[in-house]
Amino acid sequence: MQLDQKIIERMDALLAMGEQVLSTRRERPRNDFRDPTVNAQFAYQWATSAQSLLLRVFGKESEHSSRFRSITKRALTYSPTVCAQGGLESGQR
């Protein structure tokens, strides 16, 4: 299997994992207006794996790596996770 194919397969797997993370969305109590949560352990596992792949493929200074890193620096609640997943998808194109 060629390296490019392995990268594509890993990216596909991480995109699927990101969708699974997003599916763990939990609304906050009615009087709490903060962003909905996601499973934090699963979200950080996904983010670490995705960032590792982006660094290997695009390099530390690339727009993809930098933006993903800046999004995932803060708490991974639902909205930042959606943004990070979008950034990962843009790396696939």
N, C-alpha and C positions, 0 to 999 in steps of 0.2 A: 504494500500500500504506500502510495506517495505521501510525502509530508503535507502537501496542500490538502489532500483528502482527509488526513488525520485532523488537521486544524479545523476543517469544515465540520467534521463529525463532532469534535469537542465543542465547537461553537454551538452547534445544534443542540447538544446535550445540555449546555449551560443555559441556552434560551428556554428549553423545556423546564429546567430546574427553576429558572426565574419565574415562569408561569406558575409552577407549584408553590413557590414562596408567596406570590401574589394571591393565590387561592386560600392562603391562611389568614386573610384579612379578617380582622375583628373590630367591630365598631366599639367606640368608647361609651360609657354610660351617657344617658340623655343630657345631663348638665355639664358634660366635659366636651368642649369643642375642639380639642386637639385632634390631630390627624389620626385616622384609624391605625391600629397596630398590625404587624405581621409577626409570625414566629421568629423571634430575634436570633435564636441559635441557627436556624435554617437559613435565615437571610444573610447572616455574616459568613456562614460556610459558603454559600453561593457567591457572595461578593468577593471573598478572598480568592476563590477559584477563578472567577471571571477576570478579576484584576490581574491575576498571574498570567492568564492566557493573553490578555491585551498587552501586557508588558513584553511578553515573548514575541508576539506577532508584530506589534507596532512600535515598541520601544518606549522608554520612560518619558520622553519629551513629546510624544505624539499627542495630538488633540484628543484622540479616543481615550488613551490612558489617563491623561490629565483630568479630563472632564469626569470620567468614571470615578477617579480617586477623590475629586472634590465633592462629588455627590455622596459617596459612601463614607466620607469622613464623619458626617453627622449621624444622628440616630436613624437607623433604618426603619422608619415607619412606612406606611403604605405609599404615600406620594413620592418620597425619595427613591423608593424601590422601583416604582413605575418609571421614573426618570432614568434610573440606572439601567433598567431593562431596555429602555429605548436607546440608550447609548450603546449598549451591547449589540442591539439589532443593527444599528448603523455601522458597527464594525464588521458586520457580516457582508455588507454590500460592497 
